[in-house]
């Protein structure tokens, strides 16, 4: 049992593990009597109070907390996949990673490095047309690339010896990496073991009801972040990682600004207009304040 330094509220941290070739990959879950079971704790760091949120990368029915305070680096990671033909699937491997995009952030959420690598597939021949159209990745890109074990080694070296947490939009990328490394007998001993799901956090504070999990594109538009020339096109691993990094920085700073386009998304989902949205259009500061309070679980 521990005491939350934000307000002395007790919380319990449970440790879980998943083994890949004998290597334990940790995930941390904190639970407590918080509204929405959403821990938006503040942890002291020098003269700054920083928001901590740690979420299990496993599928969880609710958001818990992501720790952005106990790691020297945040590594935002995004994969693009290609489907493995059914007759060539091995050990539950239905997709193969074909592109890895990564953004390295320092303790304050500032970008200090980027990495983009194509990946040579083992069971998938070429890149199917739908995937090529969606991602812009060609068969030549993957054929000329290194296999996954080399890419993972290079990525681990790039991350360095700093304590690091991997942040993804949803737990899909983590599950893909674990499944693929198990199928290909790839050693993950040098890779960070702490993962966080940013999608769960934003789904919680956006209050989307029965709509469920929110896509990266919709969440980014909701908060005024666009895919443009500075990021690249959506469904490019590096572009998706750049936008996710902006969402993470926003969360770390507690600086939420609902875009005027949020209502477009609600209407597209068939959710209609909410009173809060009407008030926000007349007083944007009120909408931002309500969002911040919800993010803090108040």
N, C-alpha and C positions, 0 to 999 in steps of 0.2 A: 504494500500500500504506500502510495506517495502523496505528497501534497502539491497541488497545482499552485505555482508561485503567483499566478494571476490573481487568486483570491482565496487561497487556502482550501479549495474544494478538493476532496480526496478523489483520486482516480487510480485505476488498476491497469498495469501494463501486462499484457499477455504476450508471450513469445511463441511464434510458430516457425516451422522450418519446412523447406522442400528440398529434397536431395537430388542433385544432378551429378552423377558419377562420384558419389561420396562427398560432394560439397554441399554444405547446408546453406540455403538462401533464406535469410531472415525476413520476416515481415512483422511489424509491430502494430498492435491494436490497443487503443486506450478506450476504456469505457467509463461511464459515470452518469450522474443524474443531470445531464445537460439537455436543454431544449433541442429537439431534432437529433439528439445524440451527436451534436456537432461541436467538437471542442475547438474553440477559437481562443486558445490560451495565449497569454502574453508572457514572454520569457525575457528576463533582463539580460542585456548584453551591453556592457559599458553604460553609456548614458541613454541608450535607446531601448525601447520595449518593442520586441519583434513578435509577430503573430506566429503561433505554431499550429500546424495542422498535420497529423500523421494518419494516412489511410492504408489499410492493407491492400496489396495489389491483387489479392484473391477477390473473387466475386463476393461482395458483401451487400446486404439489403439496405445499408444505411452508411452515411458518411461518419467517420470518426475524427481523426486528427492528423495533419501533415506536419512533420517536424522540419522547419526551415531554419532552425537555430543551432542545431548540434552538428552541423556539417559544414566543412570549409567550402565545399563546392556543391552546386546543384547541377545535375546533368540532365537536360531535357532531351529525350530520345524519341525518335519516330522511325518506324519501319514501313516499307512498302512490300507487299507480298505478291506472289504469283501462285495460282493453284497447281497442285501436283496431280497429274492424271491418276484416276482411281486405280488403275492397274499397277501403278508404281508407288503407291502410298505405302509407307513403312512406319510401324510403331505409332500410329495415330497421326502421322505428319500429313496434313491435308494441304498445307501451303508452305512455300519456301520464301525466305527473306531475299529480296533482290536489290534493296537499297536501304542504307542506314544514314539517317540525318541526326546530328547531335549538336546541341548548344551547351556551352560551359558557362555557368554563372558563378560569380563570387558570392561571398557571404551576404552582400547587400543586394543581390539580384541583378548586378550589372553583367552584361555579356563580355566575356574575356576570351572566347574562342568558338570556332565553328568547325564541324567535320562533316564531310559527305563522302560516302563510299558506295559504289555498286558492289554487288555480291554475285559470284558465280554459283549457279544452281547445280545440284547433284542429280535430282530426280525429275526436274522440269526441263523440257527441251524448248528453248526459245522463250519468247514472251507473247502470250496470247493477245490477240487484237484488242479485246476490251480493256485489258490491263495496260497495253501500250497507249491506247487512246486516253485512258484516265490519268496515267502517270507520266507519259512522255518517255518512258524507259524502253529501249530497244533491245533486241536479241544481241546486238553487237556490244552494247553496254555490259550485259551480264557475261557474255562469252569472254570478254577481255579483262574481266574483273578477277579478284582473288576469291578463293572459297571462304566460307563463313568463319572457319577457325582462324584464318589469317586476319580477317577483318576484325574479329573480336579481340585478338591479341593486340592489333594496332590501336583499336579503340581504348583498350585498357591502358596501354602505354600513354595515350593522349590524355586520358583522365588524370593519370599520375598517382602519386602516393597519398594525396590528400584524402581526408574522409569525405565521401561523396554519397549523395542520394540520387537515385534515378527517378525522374519525374516524367510520366507519360500521360497522354490523354486517354484514359480508360486503362483497364488491366489487360487488354488484348495483346499489346506488344510484349509484355512480360510472359504471358502464357505461350505466345508463339516462340519466344527465345528459349524457354525451358523445354518445350516439346521438341523443337528442332535440334537443340544441343543434345538432348537425350537420344534422339534418333541417329545423330551423327557422331555420338561419343566425343563431344567437344568439352574440354575442361573449362569450367567457369571459375576456378579458384581465385583468379586475379581480378575478377569482375566485381563491382560493388554489389552488395547483397541487400541493401535497403532500397525499397521502391515505394513510390507514392502515386496515387491516382488523382489527377487534378479534375477530371470530369466529374467525379463524385461530389467534390466541393461545389463546383459551379451549378450542378444540377440541383443541389440542396438550396442554395441561396436564390436561385432564379424562380423557385416556387412554380414549377411547371405542371404540378398535379400529376395526372395519370399519363402525361406524355412520356414519362420515363427519362432515360438518359439523353443528354443533349449532344449533338454533333459539335465538333470543334468549330466548323464554319458558322453554325447558328449562334453559338456562344460568343464567338469573336465579334460577329455583327451586332449582337445584343449589346455588347460593351464598347462598340465603336472602334474595333480593331479590324482592319481589312487586309485581305491578300492583295498586294500591289507589287510594284516594281521593286520595292525594298525587301519583300519577303519571297517573291516568286509565286507560281501558281499553286493552288490547292492540290493535294494529293502528290506533291513532291515532298520527299522525306525532309529535306532541309527547310522548305517553306513551312510545312506543318510544324516542325520543331521551332522555327522562329516565332510563329504565332502563339504556340503553346508557351514559349518562354515569356512572351509579352503578357499572357494571361497569368503566369506564375508571378512575374514582377508586380503586376497589379494586385495580386493577392497578398504578397509579402509587404507591400506598402500600405495595404488597406485603402487603396485609391480606386474606388469603383464609380464609373460614370455610365449610366444607362443611356444608350444611343436612342435617338428618335426612331431608328429603324427597328427597335425591339417590338413595337406594336405590329409591324409588318410580319414579323415572325410569328407572333401570337395569332394573328389572323390566318396565316398560312396553315398553322396547326389546328385552326378551328376553335381557338380558345376564347376569341372575342376580346373586348376591351375591358380592363379592370379599373376600378375606382382609383387605385394607386397610380395607374398609368395616366389617368386624366389629371390627377393632382400634380404628377411629375411634369406634365407638359406645361402646366402653369407655373410651377415652381420646381425647376430641375434640382435645386439643392435639397429639397425635401425627399425626392426619390432616391438620391444618392445617400442621404442620411439613413433612410429606412433600410436600404441595401446593406450598409455598413453594420447597422444594428443586427440585422438578420445573420450576417456573416459571423458576428461575434456571439451568436446564440442568445441574444437578448430578446 
